[in-house]
Amino acid sequence: MESRIKSLGHPVHPMLVMFPVALFVTAVIFDFADMVGGPESLGEVAYWNILIGLIGGVLAAAVGAVDLLAIPGGTRAKRIGISHAAVNTAVILLFAAIWAVRMAADDRGAGGALFAIEVVALGCVGLGAWFGGELVDRLGVGVDTNANLNAPSSLSPAPADGMGRMGDAR
């Protein structure tokens, strides 16, 4: 099953996912450094990383939802896709709650309880990434149906078949 939203022949969802993941991980690292005596500015940077990660995460989720809806029902891929979406929605909600609490506070630092929630959210990020890897690597979701070890570049012109897909380039 091919991804429904592509840019230059490549699925967009995996391109978008890396940004919120990196921003959330970096936010947790900065919050840890802030908590153990680093500069207070690290807590402020972590706060902004979370906000930008949330924006990117919502965008990645919207694009991923398009692909999820295209997976046939009753398949293992659909079950894994729903699990992937549910776990990553939980990540977005956890970080949104953390951000909202910090936005209302005088200090942008995380503190112990919020940091613990961040660590749980990062564990969920790992689980969500595993589900995503299972979808792509094991089940081939989002992968070009004509992919093979000698496939031409996604940018190379190839005749399309009757269904709008690229022809076999063997």
Rosetta constraint file for C-alpha pairs under 8 A:
AtomPair CA 1 CA 71 HARMONIC 7.68 0.50
AtomPair CA 1 CA 140 HARMONIC 6.78 0.50
AtomPair CA 1 CA 141 HARMONIC 5.27 0.50
AtomPair CA 1 CA 142 HARMONIC 5.64 0.50
AtomPair CA 1 CA 143 HARMONIC 6.15 0.50
AtomPair CA 1 CA 144 HARMONIC 6.81 0.50
AtomPair CA 1 CA 145 HARMONIC 6.14 0.50
AtomPair CA 2 CA 141 HARMONIC 6.54 0.50
AtomPair CA 2 CA 142 HARMONIC 4.35 0.50
AtomPair CA 2 CA 143 HARMONIC 5.03 0.50
AtomPair CA 2 CA 144 HARMONIC 4.96 0.50
AtomPair CA 2 CA 145 HARMONIC 6.24 0.50
AtomPair CA 3 CA 11 HARMONIC 5.59 0.50
AtomPair CA 3 CA 67 HARMONIC 5.88 0.50
AtomPair CA 3 CA 141 HARMONIC 7.22 0.50
AtomPair CA 3 CA 142 HARMONIC 4.03 0.50
AtomPair CA 3 CA 143 HARMONIC 6.63 0.50
AtomPair CA 3 CA 144 HARMONIC 7.57 0.50
AtomPair CA 4 CA 11 HARMONIC 7.57 0.50
AtomPair CA 4 CA 66 HARMONIC 6.75 0.50
AtomPair CA 4 CA 67 HARMONIC 5.76 0.50
AtomPair CA 4 CA 70 HARMONIC 7.80 0.50
AtomPair CA 4 CA 142 HARMONIC 7.76 0.50
AtomPair CA 5 CA 11 HARMONIC 6.00 0.50
AtomPair CA 5 CA 12 HARMONIC 5.96 0.50
AtomPair CA 5 CA 13 HARMONIC 7.67 0.50
AtomPair CA 5 CA 63 HARMONIC 7.08 0.50
AtomPair CA 5 CA 66 HARMONIC 7.64 0.50
AtomPair CA 5 CA 67 HARMONIC 7.62 0.50
AtomPair CA 6 CA 10 HARMONIC 5.05 0.50
AtomPair CA 6 CA 11 HARMONIC 4.38 0.50
AtomPair CA 6 CA 12 HARMONIC 5.16 0.50
AtomPair CA 7 CA 11 HARMONIC 6.47 0.50
AtomPair CA 7 CA 12 HARMONIC 6.14 0.50
AtomPair CA 8 CA 154 HARMONIC 6.90 0.50
AtomPair CA 8 CA 155 HARMONIC 6.46 0.50
AtomPair CA 9 CA 154 HARMONIC 5.09 0.50
AtomPair CA 9 CA 155 HARMONIC 6.66 0.50
AtomPair CA 10 CA 154 HARMONIC 7.33 0.50
AtomPair CA 11 CA 15 HARMONIC 7.26 0.50
AtomPair CA 11 CA 142 HARMONIC 6.71 0.50
AtomPair CA 12 CA 16 HARMONIC 6.36 0.50
AtomPair CA 12 CA 63 HARMONIC 7.34 0.50
AtomPair CA 13 CA 17 HARMONIC 6.24 0.50
AtomPair CA 13 CA 60 HARMONIC 5.69 0.50
AtomPair CA 13 CA 61 HARMONIC 7.88 0.50
AtomPair CA 13 CA 63 HARMONIC 5.73 0.50
AtomPair CA 13 CA 64 HARMONIC 5.57 0.50
AtomPair CA 14 CA 18 HARMONIC 6.86 0.50
AtomPair CA 14 CA 60 HARMONIC 7.98 0.50
AtomPair CA 16 CA 20 HARMONIC 7.71 0.50
AtomPair CA 16 CA 56 HARMONIC 6.89 0.50
AtomPair CA 16 CA 57 HARMONIC 7.78 0.50
AtomPair CA 16 CA 59 HARMONIC 7.48 0.50
AtomPair CA 16 CA 60 HARMONIC 5.26 0.50
AtomPair CA 17 CA 21 HARMONIC 6.42 0.50
AtomPair CA 17 CA 56 HARMONIC 7.53 0.50
AtomPair CA 17 CA 57 HARMONIC 6.81 0.50
AtomPair CA 17 CA 60 HARMONIC 5.69 0.50
AtomPair CA 18 CA 22 HARMONIC 6.01 0.50
AtomPair CA 19 CA 23 HARMONIC 6.07 0.50
AtomPair CA 19 CA 53 HARMONIC 6.74 0.50
AtomPair CA 19 CA 56 HARMONIC 6.56 0.50
AtomPair CA 19 CA 57 HARMONIC 7.91 0.50
AtomPair CA 20 CA 24 HARMONIC 5.92 0.50
AtomPair CA 20 CA 52 HARMONIC 7.37 0.50
AtomPair CA 20 CA 53 HARMONIC 4.02 0.50
AtomPair CA 20 CA 54 HARMONIC 6.67 0.50
AtomPair CA 20 CA 55 HARMONIC 7.96 0.50
AtomPair CA 20 CA 56 HARMONIC 5.46 0.50
AtomPair CA 20 CA 57 HARMONIC 5.39 0.50
AtomPair CA 21 CA 25 HARMONIC 6.15 0.50
AtomPair CA 21 CA 53 HARMONIC 7.23 0.50
AtomPair CA 21 CA 125 HARMONIC 7.20 0.50
AtomPair CA 22 CA 26 HARMONIC 6.02 0.50
AtomPair CA 23 CA 27 HARMONIC 6.01 0.50
AtomPair CA 23 CA 49 HARMONIC 5.26 0.50
AtomPair CA 23 CA 50 HARMONIC 6.50 0.50
AtomPair CA 23 CA 52 HARMONIC 7.42 0.50
AtomPair CA 23 CA 53 HARMONIC 5.39 0.50
AtomPair CA 24 CA 28 HARMONIC 6.35 0.50
AtomPair CA 24 CA 49 HARMONIC 6.63 0.50
AtomPair CA 24 CA 50 HARMONIC 5.84 0.50
AtomPair CA 24 CA 53 HARMONIC 6.17 0.50
AtomPair CA 24 CA 122 HARMONIC 7.57 0.50
AtomPair CA 25 CA 29 HARMONIC 6.35 0.50
AtomPair CA 25 CA 122 HARMONIC 6.98 0.50
AtomPair CA 26 CA 30 HARMONIC 6.07 0.50
AtomPair CA 26 CA 46 HARMONIC 7.15 0.50
AtomPair CA 26 CA 49 HARMONIC 7.42 0.50
AtomPair CA 27 CA 31 HARMONIC 6.03 0.50
AtomPair CA 27 CA 45 HARMONIC 7.30 0.50
AtomPair CA 27 CA 46 HARMONIC 4.05 0.50
AtomPair CA 27 CA 47 HARMONIC 7.01 0.50
AtomPair CA 27 CA 49 HARMONIC 5.71 0.50
AtomPair CA 27 CA 50 HARMONIC 6.37 0.50
AtomPair CA 28 CA 32 HARMONIC 6.10 0.50
AtomPair CA 28 CA 46 HARMONIC 6.98 0.50
AtomPair CA 28 CA 115 HARMONIC 7.25 0.50
AtomPair CA 28 CA 118 HARMONIC 6.46 0.50
AtomPair CA 28 CA 119 HARMONIC 7.30 0.50
AtomPair CA 29 CA 33 HARMONIC 6.23 0.50
AtomPair CA 30 CA 34 HARMONIC 6.05 0.50
AtomPair CA 30 CA 42 HARMONIC 5.27 0.50
AtomPair CA 30 CA 43 HARMONIC 6.35 0.50
AtomPair CA 30 CA 45 HARMONIC 7.41 0.50
AtomPair CA 30 CA 46 HARMONIC 5.73 0.50
AtomPair CA 31 CA 35 HARMONIC 6.08 0.50
AtomPair CA 31 CA 42 HARMONIC 6.48 0.50
AtomPair CA 31 CA 43 HARMONIC 5.33 0.50
AtomPair CA 31 CA 46 HARMONIC 6.16 0.50
AtomPair CA 31 CA 109 HARMONIC 6.83 0.50
AtomPair CA 31 CA 110 HARMONIC 6.20 0.50
AtomPair CA 31 CA 115 HARMONIC 7.14 0.50
AtomPair CA 32 CA 36 HARMONIC 6.31 0.50
AtomPair CA 32 CA 115 HARMONIC 7.59 0.50
AtomPair CA 33 CA 37 HARMONIC 6.51 0.50
AtomPair CA 33 CA 38 HARMONIC 5.16 0.50
AtomPair CA 33 CA 39 HARMONIC 7.92 0.50
AtomPair CA 33 CA 42 HARMONIC 7.19 0.50
AtomPair CA 34 CA 38 HARMONIC 4.47 0.50
AtomPair CA 34 CA 39 HARMONIC 5.98 0.50
AtomPair CA 34 CA 40 HARMONIC 5.89 0.50
AtomPair CA 34 CA 41 HARMONIC 7.82 0.50
AtomPair CA 34 CA 42 HARMONIC 5.61 0.50
AtomPair CA 34 CA 43 HARMONIC 5.77 0.50
AtomPair CA 34 CA 109 HARMONIC 7.37 0.50
AtomPair CA 35 CA 109 HARMONIC 7.98 0.50
AtomPair CA 35 CA 110 HARMONIC 7.90 0.50
AtomPair CA 35 CA 111 HARMONIC 6.84 0.50
AtomPair CA 38 CA 42 HARMONIC 7.16 0.50
AtomPair CA 40 CA 44 HARMONIC 7.06 0.50
AtomPair CA 40 CA 109 HARMONIC 7.46 0.50
AtomPair CA 41 CA 45 HARMONIC 6.22 0.50
AtomPair CA 42 CA 46 HARMONIC 6.05 0.50
AtomPair CA 42 CA 109 HARMONIC 8.00 0.50
AtomPair CA 43 CA 47 HARMONIC 6.20 0.50
AtomPair CA 43 CA 108 HARMONIC 5.80 0.50
AtomPair CA 43 CA 109 HARMONIC 4.36 0.50
AtomPair CA 43 CA 110 HARMONIC 6.73 0.50
AtomPair CA 44 CA 48 HARMONIC 6.51 0.50
AtomPair CA 44 CA 108 HARMONIC 5.34 0.50
AtomPair CA 44 CA 109 HARMONIC 6.48 0.50
AtomPair CA 45 CA 49 HARMONIC 6.10 0.50
AtomPair CA 46 CA 50 HARMONIC 6.20 0.50
AtomPair CA 46 CA 109 HARMONIC 7.96 0.50
AtomPair CA 47 CA 51 HARMONIC 6.51 0.50
AtomPair CA 47 CA 99 HARMONIC 6.62 0.50
AtomPair CA 47 CA 102 HARMONIC 7.32 0.50
AtomPair CA 47 CA 108 HARMONIC 6.31 0.50
AtomPair CA 47 CA 109 HARMONIC 7.46 0.50
AtomPair CA 48 CA 52 HARMONIC 6.21 0.50
AtomPair CA 49 CA 53 HARMONIC 5.86 0.50
AtomPair CA 50 CA 54 HARMONIC 6.04 0.50
AtomPair CA 50 CA 95 HARMONIC 6.74 0.50
AtomPair CA 50 CA 96 HARMONIC 7.93 0.50
AtomPair CA 50 CA 99 HARMONIC 6.63 0.50
AtomPair CA 51 CA 55 HARMONIC 6.48 0.50
AtomPair CA 51 CA 96 HARMONIC 7.87 0.50
AtomPair CA 51 CA 99 HARMONIC 6.81 0.50
AtomPair CA 52 CA 56 HARMONIC 6.25 0.50
AtomPair CA 53 CA 57 HARMONIC 5.81 0.50
AtomPair CA 54 CA 58 HARMONIC 6.10 0.50
AtomPair CA 54 CA 92 HARMONIC 6.34 0.50
AtomPair CA 54 CA 95 HARMONIC 7.28 0.50
AtomPair CA 54 CA 96 HARMONIC 6.90 0.50
AtomPair CA 55 CA 59 HARMONIC 6.38 0.50
AtomPair CA 56 CA 60 HARMONIC 6.08 0.50
AtomPair CA 57 CA 61 HARMONIC 5.99 0.50
AtomPair CA 57 CA 92 HARMONIC 6.77 0.50
AtomPair CA 58 CA 62 HARMONIC 6.17 0.50
AtomPair CA 58 CA 92 HARMONIC 7.59 0.50
AtomPair CA 59 CA 63 HARMONIC 6.42 0.50
AtomPair CA 60 CA 64 HARMONIC 5.99 0.50
AtomPair CA 61 CA 65 HARMONIC 5.94 0.50
AtomPair CA 61 CA 85 HARMONIC 7.56 0.50
AtomPair CA 61 CA 89 HARMONIC 7.91 0.50
AtomPair CA 62 CA 66 HARMONIC 6.80 0.50
AtomPair CA 63 CA 67 HARMONIC 7.02 0.50
AtomPair CA 64 CA 68 HARMONIC 6.14 0.50
AtomPair CA 65 CA 69 HARMONIC 6.08 0.50
AtomPair CA 65 CA 85 HARMONIC 7.87 0.50
AtomPair CA 66 CA 70 HARMONIC 6.65 0.50
AtomPair CA 67 CA 71 HARMONIC 6.77 0.50
AtomPair CA 67 CA 142 HARMONIC 7.45 0.50
AtomPair CA 68 CA 78 HARMONIC 7.21 0.50
AtomPair CA 68 CA 81 HARMONIC 6.17 0.50
AtomPair CA 68 CA 82 HARMONIC 7.50 0.50
AtomPair CA 71 CA 77 HARMONIC 6.99 0.50
AtomPair CA 71 CA 78 HARMONIC 5.79 0.50
AtomPair CA 71 CA 141 HARMONIC 7.97 0.50
AtomPair CA 72 CA 77 HARMONIC 7.99 0.50
AtomPair CA 72 CA 78 HARMONIC 6.56 0.50
AtomPair CA 73 CA 78 HARMONIC 5.89 0.50
AtomPair CA 74 CA 78 HARMONIC 6.72 0.50
AtomPair CA 74 CA 79 HARMONIC 7.70 0.50
AtomPair CA 75 CA 79 HARMONIC 6.60 0.50
AtomPair CA 76 CA 80 HARMONIC 6.12 0.50
AtomPair CA 77 CA 81 HARMONIC 5.84 0.50
AtomPair CA 77 CA 135 HARMONIC 6.30 0.50
AtomPair CA 77 CA 139 HARMONIC 6.55 0.50
AtomPair CA 77 CA 141 HARMONIC 7.45 0.50
AtomPair CA 78 CA 82 HARMONIC 6.08 0.50
AtomPair CA 79 CA 83 HARMONIC 6.26 0.50
AtomPair CA 80 CA 84 HARMONIC 6.02 0.50
AtomPair CA 80 CA 131 HARMONIC 6.26 0.50
AtomPair CA 80 CA 134 HARMONIC 7.71 0.50
AtomPair CA 80 CA 135 HARMONIC 6.84 0.50
AtomPair CA 81 CA 85 HARMONIC 6.12 0.50
AtomPair CA 81 CA 131 HARMONIC 7.31 0.50
AtomPair CA 81 CA 132 HARMONIC 7.52 0.50
AtomPair CA 81 CA 135 HARMONIC 6.93 0.50
AtomPair CA 82 CA 86 HARMONIC 6.00 0.50
AtomPair CA 83 CA 87 HARMONIC 6.07 0.50
AtomPair CA 83 CA 128 HARMONIC 7.79 0.50
AtomPair CA 83 CA 131 HARMONIC 7.17 0.50
AtomPair CA 84 CA 88 HARMONIC 6.17 0.50
AtomPair CA 84 CA 128 HARMONIC 5.10 0.50
AtomPair CA 84 CA 129 HARMONIC 7.64 0.50
AtomPair CA 84 CA 131 HARMONIC 5.22 0.50
AtomPair CA 84 CA 132 HARMONIC 6.20 0.50
AtomPair CA 85 CA 89 HARMONIC 5.94 0.50
AtomPair CA 85 CA 128 HARMONIC 7.62 0.50
AtomPair CA 86 CA 90 HARMONIC 6.25 0.50
AtomPair CA 87 CA 91 HARMONIC 6.40 0.50
AtomPair CA 87 CA 124 HARMONIC 6.26 0.50
AtomPair CA 87 CA 125 HARMONIC 7.61 0.50
AtomPair CA 87 CA 127 HARMONIC 7.33 0.50
AtomPair CA 87 CA 128 HARMONIC 5.56 0.50
AtomPair CA 88 CA 92 HARMONIC 6.31 0.50
AtomPair CA 88 CA 124 HARMONIC 7.15 0.50
AtomPair CA 88 CA 125 HARMONIC 6.66 0.50
AtomPair CA 88 CA 128 HARMONIC 5.70 0.50
AtomPair CA 89 CA 93 HARMONIC 6.17 0.50
AtomPair CA 90 CA 94 HARMONIC 6.01 0.50
AtomPair CA 90 CA 121 HARMONIC 7.81 0.50
AtomPair CA 90 CA 124 HARMONIC 7.72 0.50
AtomPair CA 91 CA 95 HARMONIC 6.16 0.50
AtomPair CA 91 CA 121 HARMONIC 5.34 0.50
AtomPair CA 91 CA 122 HARMONIC 7.66 0.50
AtomPair CA 91 CA 124 HARMONIC 6.28 0.50
AtomPair CA 91 CA 125 HARMONIC 6.53 0.50
AtomPair CA 92 CA 96 HARMONIC 5.91 0.50
AtomPair CA 93 CA 97 HARMONIC 6.12 0.50
AtomPair CA 94 CA 98 HARMONIC 6.26 0.50
AtomPair CA 94 CA 117 HARMONIC 7.25 0.50
AtomPair CA 94 CA 118 HARMONIC 7.59 0.50
AtomPair CA 94 CA 121 HARMONIC 6.38 0.50
AtomPair CA 95 CA 99 HARMONIC 6.01 0.50
AtomPair CA 95 CA 118 HARMONIC 7.04 0.50
AtomPair CA 95 CA 121 HARMONIC 7.21 0.50
AtomPair CA 96 CA 100 HARMONIC 6.06 0.50
AtomPair CA 97 CA 101 HARMONIC 6.22 0.50
AtomPair CA 98 CA 102 HARMONIC 6.24 0.50
AtomPair CA 98 CA 114 HARMONIC 6.28 0.50
AtomPair CA 98 CA 117 HARMONIC 7.76 0.50
AtomPair CA 98 CA 118 HARMONIC 7.70 0.50
AtomPair CA 99 CA 103 HARMONIC 5.95 0.50
AtomPair CA 100 CA 104 HARMONIC 6.37 0.50
AtomPair CA 101 CA 105 HARMONIC 6.38 0.50
AtomPair CA 102 CA 106 HARMONIC 7.89 0.50
AtomPair CA 102 CA 107 HARMONIC 7.12 0.50
AtomPair CA 102 CA 108 HARMONIC 5.30 0.50
AtomPair CA 102 CA 109 HARMONIC 7.08 0.50
AtomPair CA 102 CA 110 HARMONIC 6.99 0.50
AtomPair CA 103 CA 108 HARMONIC 6.90 0.50
AtomPair CA 110 CA 114 HARMONIC 5.31 0.50
AtomPair CA 110 CA 115 HARMONIC 5.66 0.50
AtomPair CA 111 CA 115 HARMONIC 5.96 0.50
AtomPair CA 112 CA 116 HARMONIC 6.20 0.50
AtomPair CA 113 CA 117 HARMONIC 6.47 0.50
AtomPair CA 114 CA 118 HARMONIC 6.23 0.50
AtomPair CA 115 CA 119 HARMONIC 6.30 0.50
AtomPair CA 116 CA 120 HARMONIC 6.41 0.50
AtomPair CA 117 CA 121 HARMONIC 6.11 0.50
AtomPair CA 118 CA 122 HARMONIC 6.15 0.50
AtomPair CA 119 CA 123 HARMONIC 6.36 0.50
AtomPair CA 120 CA 124 HARMONIC 6.42 0.50
AtomPair CA 121 CA 125 HARMONIC 6.24 0.50
AtomPair CA 122 CA 126 HARMONIC 6.39 0.50
AtomPair CA 123 CA 127 HARMONIC 6.45 0.50
AtomPair CA 124 CA 128 HARMONIC 5.98 0.50
AtomPair CA 125 CA 129 HARMONIC 6.05 0.50
AtomPair CA 126 CA 130 HARMONIC 6.21 0.50
AtomPair CA 127 CA 131 HARMONIC 6.35 0.50
AtomPair CA 128 CA 132 HARMONIC 6.22 0.50
AtomPair CA 129 CA 133 HARMONIC 6.10 0.50
AtomPair CA 130 CA 134 HARMONIC 6.12 0.50
AtomPair CA 131 CA 135 HARMONIC 6.26 0.50
AtomPair CA 132 CA 136 HARMONIC 6.37 0.50
AtomPair CA 133 CA 137 HARMONIC 5.51 0.50
AtomPair CA 133 CA 138 HARMONIC 7.34 0.50
AtomPair CA 134 CA 138 HARMONIC 4.99 0.50
AtomPair CA 134 CA 139 HARMONIC 6.40 0.50
AtomPair CA 135 CA 139 HARMONIC 4.99 0.50
AtomPair CA 135 CA 140 HARMONIC 6.18 0.50
AtomPair CA 135 CA 141 HARMONIC 5.38 0.50
AtomPair CA 136 CA 140 HARMONIC 4.57 0.50
AtomPair CA 136 CA 141 HARMONIC 4.89 0.50
AtomPair CA 136 CA 142 HARMONIC 6.34 0.50
AtomPair CA 136 CA 143 HARMONIC 6.77 0.50
AtomPair CA 137 CA 141 HARMONIC 7.95 0.50
AtomPair CA 143 CA 147 HARMONIC 7.33 0.50
AtomPair CA 146 CA 151 HARMONIC 7.57 0.50
AtomPair CA 146 CA 166 HARMONIC 7.39 0.50
AtomPair CA 146 CA 167 HARMONIC 7.53 0.50
AtomPair CA 146 CA 168 HARMONIC 6.22 0.50
AtomPair CA 146 CA 169 HARMONIC 7.99 0.50
AtomPair CA 147 CA 151 HARMONIC 5.75 0.50
AtomPair CA 150 CA 170 HARMONIC 7.22 0.50
AtomPair CA 151 CA 169 HARMONIC 6.28 0.50
AtomPair CA 151 CA 170 HARMONIC 7.22 0.50
AtomPair CA 152 CA 156 HARMONIC 6.52 0.50
AtomPair CA 152 CA 169 HARMONIC 6.71 0.50
AtomPair CA 158 CA 166 HARMONIC 6.07 0.50
AtomPair CA 158 CA 167 HARMONIC 6.31 0.50
AtomPair CA 158 CA 169 HARMONIC 7.52 0.50
AtomPair CA 159 CA 166 HARMONIC 6.03 0.50
AtomPair CA 159 CA 167 HARMONIC 5.48 0.50
AtomPair CA 160 CA 164 HARMONIC 5.40 0.50
AtomPair CA 160 CA 165 HARMONIC 5.13 0.50
AtomPair CA 160 CA 166 HARMONIC 4.35 0.50
AtomPair CA 160 CA 167 HARMONIC 5.09 0.50
AtomPair CA 161 CA 165 HARMONIC 5.50 0.50
AtomPair CA 161 CA 166 HARMONIC 6.12 0.50
AtomPair CA 161 CA 167 HARMONIC 5.41 0.50
